Amino acid sequence: MEETQCQDPIAELIVTYKELNGSTIEELYEEPSPLEFMRYVAKNTPFVVRGAASNWKATKTWSAKYLEEYLRGETVNVAVTPVGNADAPTPQGPDGSLVFAKPWEEDQQFGEFLNYVVQQEQGDSQKQQNTEVRYAQTQNDNLRHEYASLFNHVQQDIPFARIALQRDPEAINMWIGNSRSVTALHKDNYENIYVQIAGRKHFALLPPLCHPCVNEQRLKPAHYERSSSSSSGTEEEIVPPLRLELENDGETVPFAIWDPDRPAENATEYSHLAEPMRVTLEPGDMLYLPCMWYHKVSQSCSPEGICVAVNYWYDMEFGGPLYPLSNFVRSVSKMNKT
Amino acid sequence: MEETQCQDPIAELIVTYKELNGSTIEELYEEPSPLEFMRYVAKNTPFVVRGAASNWKATKTWSAKYLEEYLRGETVNVAVTPVGNADAPTPQGPDGSLVFAKPWEEDQQFGEFLNYVVQQEQGDSQKQQNTEVRYAQTQNDNLRHEYASLFNHVQQDIPFARIALQRDPEAINMWIGNSRSVTALHKDNYENIYVQIAGRKHFALLPPLCHPCVNEQRLKPAHYERSSSSSSGTEEEIVPPLRLELENDGETVPFAIWDPDRPAENATEYSHLAEPMRVTLEPGDMLYLPCMWYHKVSQSCSPEGICVAVNYWYDMEFGGPLYPLSNFVRSVSKMNKT
């Protein structure tokens, strides 16, 4: 392989990686030791541990009813979008050009929020299509703040990750929504341990070096706003609609616009080489999502109509070659386009 | 850093890596645990453990006299070159174009070999300049074969590496020579634990992503041959000279021709960005040389005129992104040149 002459280094990179790594996720049935985990970190390679969190109190108790009673009277921050597209490339204006759409965020009574999520999931599909989508997804360490009363229902950290990485989690986040919410393909500069509590999550994963496949573009920032013509919350049945506001003075956001589930749209010349690694998390499953991996996340609900997960973000290691090499792929890919 | 616009991705890569990693080697004073070692493997980052092998029987006993007595009567393979340039880019022919010069290899009585090495080191410098250089450096697991009788004077493996990497050493090699031998800048697809026994080794190290700095060229292969006009070994003082034979039918060898100790010669446009990590191993010191790192190795002798080291090669991990990304840097660098 060392001596292969190749016309296109980017295609060679993606193909060689696939040949050496495949695109099937490794499945474990017990948590790795810190050393075993560190071998995956060294390879920047995901794995799933089936049933790792089956015995967590959260997994055993967090039904919709339980959560509603437990958090009764509390107020939570909710991301609201018309079609479940928080932080997603979204067509805008007469020409349908893509902008980076951030959700409208508002505080809601937890019970009200949860009932909305459940009823939308269980309602008839016509009604579903026409109503806004609500997702509790503040990624600001919310499980140790906003949802602190629930924090002792999950592990305080992931011991194998804390010991291997020599650090405490930077953030622990709670995610509550229904099948209408989708998280668009993106990457984070964190080592991520993702734990499914209720419902299922469907991940499509791509390694950092697949940057040339994801069609990163600089998108104008925009955010949803609720019309101020009537006040929200007073008349429950008449919710003012959302409108997308362009942030004309805002800095553009570099973001992937290729969707692994609609591979023919917005493709680059390399997208066809990408073979997303796919994994579905069942309640109690734990996913190691290595730093800088692209991930698109969809969800299915539990029978009672919710999808709940928690994740642990650990700061990644910027030393070593992976971070600068990933940026190098991005730079070479950009040079090719211009 | 993420958003930096840069005209030259290769320069950005090398500079970013240096900013995030520096070029000073980490010094430990006790061997790492397997987990600690795995963190260095994950970062593909060298370290030295001062005195790790101070108490090995080899370190305590392998004087020239001891080795000579211990191996009396045994025959060893010796690499012979005119100026200590085994496996090195070497000017050849009227135009001085570089070829890849492999040493002449011949079997010698160990005592005869060792006396030659010692006397050359201790002789006057004029004589040194004019005599061939001999180096016992067969990298074919020689410490478990050719020098098997000495193998129980060193560790059978490096436990922290065996446990972390989950494999036994692929090869354990013995190196015996004097200060005339230099190993030219090159890289190996092995994780390498290098242990100094007698004398000192001076390493200049560069990470794999510095490929654009080292000026890899495809060199014609050549090897030294001893003239057959008189037979070797019969008249000890009249050794037939070496001549360099071009292998005209041989495949060219991709090899670095930039020398970090003569940085102005054979430089690429990126060589000036390389800041070699330098480390000198004293007797008993242990170096972790990560896979694919470029290394140039020079040596100084013990007072009695020898330099002895052993190294443990462990197969590297080809899974994960580092191997394909390192090849990608090489391919992009080659595209730029053509």
Interface residues (C-beta under 8 A of the other chain):
Chain A: M1 E2 E3 C6 P9 I10 E12 L13 T16 Y17 L20 N21 P34 L35 M38 R39 V41 A42 K43 N44 T45 I163 A164 Q166 P207 P208 L209 P254 E317 F318 G319 G320 P321 L322 Y323 P324 L325 S326 N327 F328 V329 S331 V332 M335
Chain B: M1 E2 E3 C6 P9 I10 E12 L13 T16 Y17 L20 N21 P34 L35 M38 R39 V41 A42 K43 N44 T45 I163 A164 Q166 P207 P208 L209 P254 E317 F318 G319 G320 P321 L322 Y323 P324 L325 S326 N327 F328 V329 S331 V332 M335
